[in-house]
Amino acid sequence: MKAYKLPSKTIPRSPGIHQGWLDAIRSGKPASSNLNVSDPLTEVVLLANLAIRAGKIV
């Protein structure tokens, strides 16, 4: 375990929803809560939930 090295962080930590929003406005860069990332993940989870409730493959 001593030889193990942690992987480098690829996603910056969020400073918080409000601060992230203000930082995005000031810098002109996308906010860390970018919906292009969260939308597909949410769709998969909701579809899986639907399949579990229906007891069928969706």
CHARMM-style PDB file with segment names, atoms N, HN, CA, C and O in Angstrom:
ATOM      1  N   MET     1       0.805  -1.201   0.000  1.00  0.00      PROA
ATOM      2  CA  MET     1       0.000   0.000   0.000  1.00  0.00      PROA
ATOM      3  C   MET     1       0.851   1.270   0.000  1.00  0.00      PROA
ATOM      4  O   MET     1       0.388   2.330  -0.419  1.00  0.00      PROA
ATOM      5  N   LYS     2       2.077   1.163   0.464  1.00  0.00      PROA
ATOM      6  HN  LYS     2       2.454   0.301   0.804  1.00  0.00      PROA
ATOM      7  CA  LYS     2       2.919   2.352   0.498  1.00  0.00      PROA
ATOM      8  C   LYS     2       3.258   2.843  -0.900  1.00  0.00      PROA
ATOM      9  O   LYS     2       3.455   4.040  -1.112  1.00  0.00      PROA
ATOM     10  N   ALA     3       3.327   1.915  -1.859  1.00  0.00      PROA
ATOM     11  HN  ALA     3       3.167   0.943  -1.687  1.00  0.00      PROA
ATOM     12  CA  ALA     3       3.670   2.287  -3.234  1.00  0.00      PROA
ATOM     13  C   ALA     3       2.475   2.878  -3.984  1.00  0.00      PROA
ATOM     14  O   ALA     3       2.638   3.471  -5.050  1.00  0.00      PROA
ATOM     15  N   TYR     4       1.287   2.716  -3.430  1.00  0.00      PROA
ATOM     16  HN  TYR     4       1.154   2.234  -2.563  1.00  0.00      PROA
ATOM     17  CA  TYR     4       0.082   3.209  -4.104  1.00  0.00      PROA
ATOM     18  C   TYR     4       0.041   4.732  -4.071  1.00  0.00      PROA
ATOM     19  O   TYR     4       0.281   5.351  -3.034  1.00  0.00      PROA
ATOM     20  N   LYS     5      -0.265   5.322  -5.219  1.00  0.00      PROA
ATOM     21  HN  LYS     5      -0.460   4.819  -6.061  1.00  0.00      PROA
ATOM     22  CA  LYS     5      -0.401   6.774  -5.304  1.00  0.00      PROA
ATOM     23  C   LYS     5      -1.831   7.101  -5.707  1.00  0.00      PROA
ATOM     24  O   LYS     5      -2.397   6.452  -6.587  1.00  0.00      PROA
ATOM     25  N   LEU     6      -2.403   8.086  -5.076  1.00  0.00      PROA
ATOM     26  HN  LEU     6      -1.943   8.613  -4.361  1.00  0.00      PROA
ATOM     27  CA  LEU     6      -3.759   8.504  -5.415  1.00  0.00      PROA
ATOM     28  C   LEU     6      -3.790   9.072  -6.827  1.00  0.00      PROA
ATOM     29  O   LEU     6      -2.848   9.749  -7.238  1.00  0.00      PROA
ATOM     30  N   PRO     7      -4.859   8.807  -7.576  1.00  0.00      PROA
ATOM     31  CA  PRO     7      -4.956   9.395  -8.915  1.00  0.00      PROA
ATOM     32  C   PRO     7      -5.137  10.902  -8.821  1.00  0.00      PROA
ATOM     33  O   PRO     7      -5.633  11.422  -7.821  1.00  0.00      PROA
ATOM     34  N   SER     8      -4.734  11.585  -9.863  1.00  0.00      PROA
ATOM     35  HN  SER     8      -4.331  11.163 -10.675  1.00  0.00      PROA
ATOM     36  CA  SER     8      -4.903  13.039  -9.852  1.00  0.00      PROA
ATOM     37  C   SER     8      -6.385  13.370  -9.964  1.00  0.00      PROA
ATOM     38  O   SER     8      -7.151  12.637 -10.590  1.00  0.00      PROA
ATOM     39  N   LYS     9      -6.774  14.469  -9.357  1.00  0.00      PROA
ATOM     40  HN  LYS     9      -6.152  15.065  -8.848  1.00  0.00      PROA
ATOM     41  CA  LYS     9      -8.166  14.896  -9.398  1.00  0.00      PROA
ATOM     42  C   LYS     9      -8.455  15.481 -10.773  1.00  0.00      PROA
ATOM     43  O   LYS     9      -7.729  16.353 -11.252  1.00  0.00      PROA
ATOM     44  N   THR    10      -9.511  15.001 -11.397  1.00  0.00      PROA
ATOM     45  HN  THR    10     -10.101  14.293 -11.008  1.00  0.00      PROA
ATOM     46  CA  THR    10      -9.853  15.483 -12.730  1.00  0.00      PROA
ATOM     47  C   THR    10     -11.047  16.426 -12.714  1.00  0.00      PROA
ATOM     48  O   THR    10     -11.245  17.196 -13.654  1.00  0.00      PROA
ATOM     49  N   ILE    11     -11.841  16.369 -11.651  1.00  0.00      PROA
ATOM     50  HN  ILE    11     -11.679  15.743 -10.888  1.00  0.00      PROA
ATOM     51  CA  ILE    11     -13.000  17.248 -11.535  1.00  0.00      PROA
ATOM     52  C   ILE    11     -12.767  18.165 -10.339  1.00  0.00      PROA
ATOM     53  O   ILE    11     -12.630  17.691  -9.212  1.00  0.00      PROA
ATOM     54  N   PRO    12     -12.720  19.472 -10.578  1.00  0.00      PROA
ATOM     55  CA  PRO    12     -12.496  20.378  -9.451  1.00  0.00      PROA
ATOM     56  C   PRO    12     -13.666  20.344  -8.468  1.00  0.00      PROA
ATOM     57  O   PRO    12     -14.819  20.191  -8.871  1.00  0.00      PROA
ATOM     58  N   ARG    13     -13.370  20.483  -7.214  1.00  0.00      PROA
ATOM     59  HN  ARG    13     -12.433  20.607  -6.887  1.00  0.00      PROA
ATOM     60  CA  ARG    13     -14.395  20.500  -6.176  1.00  0.00      PROA
ATOM     61  C   ARG    13     -15.256  21.749  -6.304  1.00  0.00      PROA
ATOM     62  O   ARG    13     -14.773  22.818  -6.680  1.00  0.00      PROA
ATOM     63  N   SER    14     -16.515  21.600  -5.992  1.00  0.00      PROA
ATOM     64  HN  SER    14     -16.907  20.732  -5.687  1.00  0.00      PROA
ATOM     65  CA  SER    14     -17.445  22.723  -6.056  1.00  0.00      PROA
ATOM     66  C   SER    14     -17.242  23.630  -4.846  1.00  0.00      PROA
ATOM     67  O   SER    14     -17.127  23.142  -3.722  1.00  0.00      PROA
ATOM     68  N   PRO    15     -17.196  24.932  -5.061  1.00  0.00      PROA
ATOM     69  CA  PRO    15     -17.090  25.848  -3.927  1.00  0.00      PROA
ATOM     70  C   PRO    15     -18.439  26.058  -3.249  1.00  0.00      PROA
ATOM     71  O   PRO    15     -18.533  26.801  -2.272  1.00  0.00      PROA
ATOM     72  N   GLY    16     -19.466  25.420  -3.752  1.00  0.00      PROA
ATOM     73  HN  GLY    16     -19.389  24.816  -4.546  1.00  0.00      PROA
ATOM     74  CA  GLY    16     -20.831  25.601  -3.252  1.00  0.00      PROA
ATOM     75  C   GLY    16     -21.694  26.135  -4.382  1.00  0.00      PROA
ATOM     76  O   GLY    16     -21.189  26.767  -5.310  1.00  0.00      PROA
ATOM     77  N   ILE    17     -22.985  25.883  -4.307  1.00  0.00      PROA
ATOM     78  HN  ILE    17     -23.395  25.369  -3.553  1.00  0.00      PROA
ATOM     79  CA  ILE    17     -23.867  26.227  -5.421  1.00  0.00      PROA
ATOM     80  C   ILE    17     -23.885  27.731  -5.714  1.00  0.00      PROA
ATOM     81  O   ILE    17     -23.837  28.140  -6.874  1.00  0.00      PROA
ATOM     82  N   HSD    18     -23.953  28.535  -4.684  1.00  0.00      PROA
ATOM     83  HN  HSD    18     -23.991  28.204  -3.741  1.00  0.00      PROA
ATOM     84  CA  HSD    18     -24.027  29.983  -4.898  1.00  0.00      PROA
ATOM     85  C   HSD    18     -22.692  30.562  -5.356  1.00  0.00      PROA
ATOM     86  O   HSD    18     -22.644  31.382  -6.273  1.00  0.00      PROA
ATOM     87  N   GLN    19     -21.611  30.131  -4.711  1.00  0.00      PROA
ATOM     88  HN  GLN    19     -21.650  29.465  -3.966  1.00  0.00      PROA
ATOM     89  CA  GLN    19     -20.288  30.637  -5.085  1.00  0.00      PROA
ATOM     90  C   GLN    19     -19.913  30.171  -6.482  1.00  0.00      PROA
ATOM     91  O   GLN    19     -19.316  30.928  -7.247  1.00  0.00      PROA
ATOM     92  N   GLY    20     -20.257  28.932  -6.824  1.00  0.00      PROA
ATOM     93  HN  GLY    20     -20.742  28.317  -6.202  1.00  0.00      PROA
ATOM     94  CA  GLY    20     -19.981  28.421  -8.161  1.00  0.00      PROA
ATOM     95  C   GLY    20     -20.717  29.208  -9.230  1.00  0.00      PROA
ATOM     96  O   GLY    20     -20.175  29.473 -10.304  1.00  0.00      PROA
ATOM     97  N   TRP    21     -21.952  29.580  -8.931  1.00  0.00      PROA
ATOM     98  HN  TRP    21     -22.392  29.365  -8.059  1.00  0.00      PROA
ATOM     99  CA  TRP    21     -22.757  30.380  -9.862  1.00  0.00      PROA
ATOM    100  C   TRP    21     -22.125  31.758 -10.058  1.00  0.00      PROA
ATOM    101  O   TRP    21     -22.006  32.239 -11.185  1.00  0.00      PROA
ATOM    102  N   LEU    22     -21.724  32.384  -8.964  1.00  0.00      PROA
ATOM    103  HN  LEU    22     -21.820  31.993  -8.048  1.00  0.00      PROA
ATOM    104  CA  LEU    22     -21.085  33.701  -9.054  1.00  0.00      PROA
ATOM    105  C   LEU    22     -19.743  33.621  -9.785  1.00  0.00      PROA
ATOM    106  O   LEU    22     -19.422  34.493 -10.593  1.00  0.00      PROA
ATOM    107  N   ASP    23     -18.967  32.586  -9.507  1.00  0.00      PROA
ATOM    108  HN  ASP    23     -19.228  31.877  -8.852  1.00  0.00      PROA
ATOM    109  CA  ASP    23     -17.679  32.411 -10.194  1.00  0.00      PROA
ATOM    110  C   ASP    23     -17.876  32.243 -11.695  1.00  0.00      PROA
ATOM    111  O   ASP    23     -17.098  32.771 -12.489  1.00  0.00      PROA
ATOM    112  N   ALA    24     -18.920  31.505 -12.088  1.00  0.00      PROA
ATOM    113  HN  ALA    24     -19.552  31.075 -11.443  1.00  0.00      PROA
ATOM    114  CA  ALA    24     -19.204  31.303 -13.512  1.00  0.00      PROA
ATOM    115  C   ALA    24     -19.577  32.618 -14.183  1.00  0.00      PROA
ATOM    116  O   ALA    24     -19.164  32.877 -15.314  1.00  0.00      PROA
ATOM    117  N   ILE    25     -20.341  33.437 -13.505  1.00  0.00      PROA
ATOM    118  HN  ILE    25     -20.676  33.227 -12.586  1.00  0.00      PROA
ATOM    119  CA  ILE    25     -20.724  34.744 -14.057  1.00  0.00      PROA
ATOM    120  C   ILE    25     -19.494  35.621 -14.231  1.00  0.00      PROA
ATOM    121  O   ILE    25     -19.315  36.254 -15.272  1.00  0.00      PROA
ATOM    122  N   ARG    26     -18.650  35.656 -13.210  1.00  0.00      PROA
ATOM    123  HN  ARG    26     -18.795  35.142 -12.365  1.00  0.00      PROA
ATOM    124  CA  ARG    26     -17.468  36.528 -13.247  1.00  0.00      PROA
ATOM    125  C   ARG    26     -16.439  36.086 -14.283  1.00  0.00      PROA
ATOM    126  O   ARG    26     -15.824  36.920 -14.948  1.00  0.00      PROA
ATOM    127  N   SER    27     -16.252  34.773 -14.417  1.00  0.00      PROA
ATOM    128  HN  SER    27     -16.751  34.095 -13.877  1.00  0.00      PROA
ATOM    129  CA  SER    27     -15.195  34.276 -15.306  1.00  0.00      PROA
ATOM    130  C   SER    27     -15.681  33.998 -16.725  1.00  0.00      PROA
ATOM    131  O   SER    27     -14.875  33.941 -17.653  1.00  0.00      PROA
ATOM    132  N   GLY    28     -16.979  33.828 -16.899  1.00  0.00      PROA
ATOM    133  HN  GLY    28     -17.634  33.875 -16.145  1.00  0.00      PROA
ATOM    134  CA  GLY    28     -17.514  33.486 -18.213  1.00  0.00      PROA
ATOM    135  C   GLY    28     -17.366  32.009 -18.546  1.00  0.00      PROA
ATOM    136  O   GLY    28     -17.700  31.587 -19.653  1.00  0.00      PROA
ATOM    137  N   LYS    29     -16.868  31.219 -17.600  1.00  0.00      PROA
ATOM    138  HN  LYS    29     -16.596  31.562 -16.700  1.00  0.00      PROA
ATOM    139  CA  LYS    29     -16.712  29.777 -17.791  1.00  0.00      PROA
ATOM    140  C   LYS    29     -17.968  29.063 -17.290  1.00  0.00      PROA
ATOM    141  O   LYS    29     -18.703  29.612 -16.469  1.00  0.00      PROA
ATOM    142  N   PRO    30     -18.223  27.836 -17.779  1.00  0.00      PROA
ATOM    143  CA  PRO    30     -19.403  27.105 -17.305  1.00  0.00      PROA
ATOM    144  C   PRO    30     -19.321  26.814 -15.808  1.00  0.00      PROA
ATOM    145  O   PRO    30     -18.238  26.616 -15.258  1.00  0.00      PROA
ATOM    146  N   ALA    31     -20.468  26.792 -15.172  1.00  0.00      PROA
ATOM    147  HN  ALA    31     -21.348  26.953 -15.619  1.00  0.00      PROA
ATOM    148  CA  ALA    31     -20.531  26.470 -13.748  1.00  0.00      PROA
ATOM    149  C   ALA    31     -20.201  25.000 -13.536  1.00  0.00      PROA
ATOM    150  O   ALA    31     -20.327  24.189 -14.454  1.00  0.00      PROA
ATOM    151  N   SER    32     -19.783  24.663 -12.332  1.00  0.00      PROA
ATOM    152  HN  SER    32     -19.681  25.321 -11.586  1.00  0.00      PROA
ATOM    153  CA  SER    32     -19.453  23.269 -12.035  1.00  0.00      PROA
ATOM    154  C   SER    32     -20.696  22.393 -12.010  1.00  0.00      PROA
ATOM    155  O   SER    32     -20.591  21.168 -12.075  1.00  0.00      PROA
ATOM    156  N   SER    33     -21.858  22.998 -11.918  1.00  0.00      PROA
ATOM    157  HN  SER    33     -21.944  23.992 -11.864  1.00  0.00      PROA
ATOM    158  CA  SER    33     -23.120  22.250 -11.931  1.00  0.00      PROA
ATOM    159  C   SER    33     -23.692  22.207 -13.344  1.00  0.00      PROA
ATOM    160  O   SER    33     -24.888  22.413 -13.548  1.00  0.00      PROA
ATOM    161  N   ASN    34     -22.834  21.941 -14.303  1.00  0.00      PROA
ATOM    162  HN  ASN    34     -21.862  21.773 -14.138  1.00  0.00      PROA
ATOM    163  CA  ASN    34     -23.203  21.923 -15.709  1.00  0.00      PROA
ATOM    164  C   ASN    34     -24.233  20.824 -15.976  1.00  0.00      PROA
ATOM    165  O   ASN    34     -23.988  19.660 -15.658  1.00  0.00      PROA
ATOM    166  N   LEU    35     -25.375  21.177 -16.552  1.00  0.00      PROA
ATOM    167  HN  LEU    35     -25.574  22.122 -16.810  1.00  0.00      PROA
ATOM    168  CA  LEU    35     -26.436  20.208 -16.806  1.00  0.00      PROA
ATOM    169  C   LEU    35     -26.069  19.217 -17.902  1.00  0.00      PROA
ATOM    170  O   LEU    35     -26.685  18.155 -17.992  1.00  0.00      PROA
ATOM    171  N   ASN    36     -25.093  19.529 -18.730  1.00  0.00      PROA
ATOM    172  HN  ASN    36     -24.593  20.392 -18.657  1.00  0.00      PROA
ATOM    173  CA  ASN    36     -24.654  18.578 -19.752  1.00  0.00      PROA
ATOM    174  C   ASN    36     -24.040  17.334 -19.120  1.00  0.00      PROA
ATOM    175  O   ASN    36     -23.992  16.277 -19.750  1.00  0.00      PROA
ATOM    176  N   VAL    37     -23.578  17.452 -17.896  1.00  0.00      PROA
ATOM    177  HN  VAL    37     -23.618  18.310 -17.384  1.00  0.00      PROA
ATOM    178  CA  VAL    37     -23.000  16.312 -17.184  1.00  0.00      PROA
ATOM    179  C   VAL    37     -24.071  15.598 -16.368  1.00  0.00      PROA
ATOM    180  O   VAL    37     -24.146  14.369 -16.386  1.00  0.00      PROA
ATOM    181  N   SER    38     -24.892  16.349 -15.660  1.00  0.00      PROA
ATOM    182  HN  SER    38     -24.831  17.347 -15.645  1.00  0.00      PROA
ATOM    183  CA  SER    38     -25.849  15.732 -14.740  1.00  0.00      PROA
ATOM    184  C   SER    38     -27.085  15.159 -15.420  1.00  0.00      PROA
ATOM    185  O   SER    38     -27.658  14.191 -14.920  1.00  0.00      PROA
ATOM    186  N   ASP    39     -27.510  15.720 -16.534  1.00  0.00      PROA
ATOM    187  HN  ASP    39     -27.045  16.506 -16.941  1.00  0.00      PROA
ATOM    188  CA  ASP    39     -28.731  15.233 -17.192  1.00  0.00      PROA
ATOM    189  C   ASP    39     -28.657  13.765 -17.592  1.00  0.00      PROA
ATOM    190  O   ASP    39     -29.557  13.006 -17.232  1.00  0.00      PROA
ATOM    191  N   PRO    40     -27.623  13.324 -18.322  1.00  0.00      PROA
ATOM    192  CA  PRO    40     -27.581  11.907 -18.706  1.00  0.00      PROA
ATOM    193  C   PRO    40     -27.537  10.961 -17.499  1.00  0.00      PROA
ATOM    194  O   PRO    40     -28.136   9.886 -17.532  1.00  0.00      PROA
ATOM    195  N   LEU    41     -26.837  11.356 -16.445  1.00  0.00      PROA
ATOM    196  HN  LEU    41     -26.351  12.229 -16.418  1.00  0.00      PROA
ATOM    197  CA  LEU    41     -26.765  10.509 -15.260  1.00  0.00      PROA
ATOM    198  C   LEU    41     -28.125  10.394 -14.589  1.00  0.00      PROA
ATOM    199  O   LEU    41     -28.511   9.311 -14.149  1.00  0.00      PROA
ATOM    200  N   THR    42     -28.850  11.497 -14.508  1.00  0.00      PROA
ATOM    201  HN  THR    42     -28.536  12.376 -14.865  1.00  0.00      PROA
ATOM    202  CA  THR    42     -30.182  11.493 -13.913  1.00  0.00      PROA
ATOM    203  C   THR    42     -31.136  10.633 -14.731  1.00  0.00      PROA
ATOM    204  O   THR    42     -31.940   9.891 -14.167  1.00  0.00      PROA
ATOM    205  N   GLU    43     -31.054  10.726 -16.047  1.00  0.00      PROA
ATOM    206  HN  GLU    43     -30.401  11.329 -16.506  1.00  0.00      PROA
ATOM    207  CA  GLU    43     -31.928   9.934 -16.913  1.00  0.00      PROA
ATOM    208  C   GLU    43     -31.717   8.441 -16.692  1.00  0.00      PROA
ATOM    209  O   GLU    43     -32.685   7.683 -16.648  1.00  0.00      PROA
ATOM    210  N   VAL    44     -30.479   8.013 -16.554  1.00  0.00      PROA
ATOM    211  HN  VAL    44     -29.692   8.630 -16.590  1.00  0.00      PROA
ATOM    212  CA  VAL    44     -30.183   6.596 -16.341  1.00  0.00      PROA
ATOM    213  C   VAL    44     -30.759   6.126 -15.010  1.00  0.00      PROA
ATOM    214  O   VAL    44     -31.352   5.050 -14.938  1.00  0.00      PROA
ATOM    215  N   VAL    45     -30.591   6.916 -13.963  1.00  0.00      PROA
ATOM    216  HN  VAL    45     -30.109   7.791 -14.022  1.00  0.00      PROA
ATOM    217  CA  VAL    45     -31.095   6.536 -12.646  1.00  0.00      PROA
ATOM    218  C   VAL    45     -32.622   6.471 -12.657  1.00  0.00      PROA
ATOM    219  O   VAL    45     -33.201   5.538 -12.102  1.00  0.00      PROA
ATOM    220  N   LEU    46     -33.277   7.440 -13.276  1.00  0.00      PROA
ATOM    221  HN  LEU    46     -32.807   8.199 -13.727  1.00  0.00      PROA
ATOM    222  CA  LEU    46     -34.736   7.432 -13.338  1.00  0.00      PROA
ATOM    223  C   LEU    46     -35.253   6.255 -14.162  1.00  0.00      PROA
ATOM    224  O   LEU    46     -36.263   5.648 -13.807  1.00  0.00      PROA
ATOM    225  N   LEU    47     -34.580   5.931 -15.243  1.00  0.00      PROA
ATOM    226  HN  LEU    47     -33.760   6.423 -15.532  1.00  0.00      PROA
ATOM    227  CA  LEU    47     -34.979   4.790 -16.066  1.00  0.00      PROA
ATOM    228  C   LEU    47     -34.813   3.479 -15.296  1.00  0.00      PROA
ATOM    229  O   LEU    47     -35.668   2.598 -15.381  1.00  0.00      PROA
ATOM    230  N   ALA    48     -33.731   3.350 -14.554  1.00  0.00      PROA
ATOM    231  HN  ALA    48     -33.036   4.066 -14.485  1.00  0.00      PROA
ATOM    232  CA  ALA    48     -33.521   2.155 -13.732  1.00  0.00      PROA
ATOM    233  C   ALA    48     -34.592   2.052 -12.654  1.00  0.00      PROA
ATOM    234  O   ALA    48     -35.082   0.957 -12.377  1.00  0.00      PROA
ATOM    235  N   ASN    49     -34.958   3.164 -12.047  1.00  0.00      PROA
ATOM    236  HN  ASN    49     -34.560   4.053 -12.272  1.00  0.00      PROA
ATOM    237  CA  ASN    49     -36.007   3.180 -11.031  1.00  0.00      PROA
ATOM    238  C   ASN    49     -37.336   2.735 -11.631  1.00  0.00      PROA
ATOM    239  O   ASN    49     -38.077   1.977 -11.005  1.00  0.00      PROA
ATOM    240  N   LEU    50     -37.634   3.196 -12.823  1.00  0.00      PROA
ATOM    241  HN  LEU    50     -37.032   3.811 -13.331  1.00  0.00      PROA
ATOM    242  CA  LEU    50     -38.858   2.803 -13.519  1.00  0.00      PROA
ATOM    243  C   LEU    50     -38.867   1.299 -13.793  1.00  0.00      PROA
ATOM    244  O   LEU    50     -39.891   0.641 -13.606  1.00  0.00      PROA
ATOM    245  N   ALA    51     -37.744   0.758 -14.228  1.00  0.00      PROA
ATOM    246  HN  ALA    51     -36.912   1.292 -14.380  1.00  0.00      PROA
ATOM    247  CA  ALA    51     -37.643  -0.674 -14.507  1.00  0.00      PROA
ATOM    248  C   ALA    51     -37.841  -1.497 -13.237  1.00  0.00      PROA
ATOM    249  O   ALA    51     -38.503  -2.534 -13.265  1.00  0.00      PROA
ATOM    250  N   ILE    52     -37.275  -1.042 -12.134  1.00  0.00      PROA
ATOM    251  HN  ILE    52     -36.738  -0.199 -12.110  1.00  0.00      PROA
ATOM    252  CA  ILE    52     -37.426  -1.756 -10.862  1.00  0.00      PROA
ATOM    253  C   ILE    52     -38.883  -1.745 -10.424  1.00  0.00      PROA
ATOM    254  O   ILE    52     -39.416  -2.776 -10.015  1.00  0.00      PROA
ATOM    255  N   ARG    53     -39.527  -0.595 -10.505  1.00  0.00      PROA
ATOM    256  HN  ARG    53     -39.095   0.243 -10.838  1.00  0.00      PROA
ATOM    257  CA  ARG    53     -40.933  -0.493 -10.090  1.00  0.00      PROA
ATOM    258  C   ARG    53     -41.851  -1.309 -10.986  1.00  0.00      PROA
ATOM    259  O   ARG    53     -42.812  -1.908 -10.505  1.00  0.00      PROA
ATOM    260  N   ALA    54     -41.567  -1.339 -12.280  1.00  0.00      PROA
ATOM    261  HN  ALA    54     -40.785  -0.853 -12.671  1.00  0.00      PROA
ATOM    262  CA  ALA    54     -42.399  -2.090 -13.223  1.00  0.00      PROA
ATOM    263  C   ALA    54     -42.088  -3.582 -13.177  1.00  0.00      PROA
ATOM    264  O   ALA    54     -42.910  -4.402 -13.588  1.00  0.00      PROA
ATOM    265  N   GLY    55     -40.912  -3.935 -12.681  1.00  0.00      PROA
ATOM    266  HN  GLY    55     -40.245  -3.270 -12.347  1.00  0.00      PROA
ATOM    267  CA  GLY    55     -40.509  -5.331 -12.644  1.00  0.00      PROA
ATOM    268  C   GLY    55     -40.201  -5.883 -14.023  1.00  0.00      PROA
ATOM    269  O   GLY    55     -40.268  -7.091 -14.247  1.00  0.00      PROA
ATOM    270  N   LYS    56     -39.864  -4.999 -14.941  1.00  0.00      PROA
ATOM    271  HN  LYS    56     -39.809  -4.017 -14.760  1.00  0.00      PROA
ATOM    272  CA  LYS    56     -39.592  -5.399 -16.323  1.00  0.00      PROA
ATOM    273  C   LYS    56     -38.345  -4.681 -16.834  1.00  0.00      PROA
ATOM    274  O   LYS    56     -37.871  -3.713 -16.240  1.00  0.00      PROA
ATOM    275  N   ILE    57     -37.834  -5.183 -17.949  1.00  0.00      PROA
ATOM    276  HN  ILE    57     -38.219  -5.969 -18.432  1.00  0.00      PROA
ATOM    277  CA  ILE    57     -36.731  -4.500 -18.623  1.00  0.00      PROA
ATOM    278  C   ILE    57     -37.327  -3.347 -19.414  1.00  0.00      PROA
ATOM    279  O   ILE    57     -38.288  -3.530 -20.161  1.00  0.00      PROA
ATOM    280  N   VAL    58     -36.771  -2.192 -19.254  1.00  0.00      PROA
ATOM    281  HN  VAL    58     -35.990  -2.043 -18.647  1.00  0.00      PROA
ATOM    282  CA  VAL    58     -37.281  -0.997 -19.955  1.00  0.00      PROA
ATOM    283  C   VAL    58     -36.383  -0.676 -21.117  1.00  0.00      PROA
ATOM    284  OT1 VAL    58     -36.630   0.289 -21.839  1.00  0.00      PROA
TER     285      VAL     58
END
